[in-house]
Amino acid sequence: MSKNKKAYLNWSSGKDALMAWHHILQDGNYDIQKLVTTVNKDFKRVSMHGVAIELLEAQAVSLQLPLHQITLSGNVSLQTYNETMQKHTRQLIDEGFTEAVFGDIFLEDLKNYREKELRKIGLNAIFPLWKKDTTTLAQEFINLGYKAIVVCTSAKELDASFCGREFTHDFLQDLPEGVDPCGENGEFHTFVYDGPLFKQPVRFEKGEKIMRSYKPSNKNEEDDCFKGQTYWDNQFWYQDLHG
């Protein structure tokens, strides 16, 4: 039996989560035994990334790990989000998990938030990519043989032509100045479909490309996670994929 700490990976379906897993394997101190993904129940897609649940589930099958889905409304309040996440993480604790692995790289506020919320219930937050150079990480992902497609882009940062492209060295070279190579500021999101950890490639076909606009919830202003913000990206291009 493994003496490594039992961990679950917060699985976005994209490259940063995959690279977090890769670095965890190199570390050797943690045993990732489950993928955990938040899903937008209104659209039945991976939150933010917009990937269909059928493709998320196909990823888990190919990666040979069980998948735990957390369903949330697309316009969820921060209070409801925290309550839902706490319910599910307590369930994971009951299953023997002690560590939660994230693919965050340099967003301090997000890291502090995750650590604070998990500390309340006794889980440790692990960030194997923290403060690593994003250009190096992006190139490492490609050089290792992983394959991904860009499924979501911020319309403020990237035009529609970037959405639906393969995540390659050419893609990185074409990024406008100021756009992070890993999209760490939310400029773009990816879907990983093949590589060394996959038993077989996840098959898909491209569908339509659409733009969606979002706005803060007005249902409860005191509980609105966007309350007080004067700047946030609210228009995104999505590349639909069909399994």
Secondary structure, 3 states (H helix, E strand, C coil): CCCCEEEEEECCCCHHHHHHHHHHHHHCCEEEEEEEEEEECCCCEECCCCCEHHHHHHHHHHHCCCEEEEEECCCCCHHHHHHHHHHHHHHHHHCCCCEEECCCCCCHHHHHHHHHHHHHHCCEEECCCCCCCHHHHHHHHHHCCCEEEEEEEECCCCCHHHCCCECCHHHHHHCCCCCCCCCCCCCEEEEEEECCCCCCCCCCEEEEEEEEECCCCCCCHHHCCCCCCCCCCCEEEEEEEEC
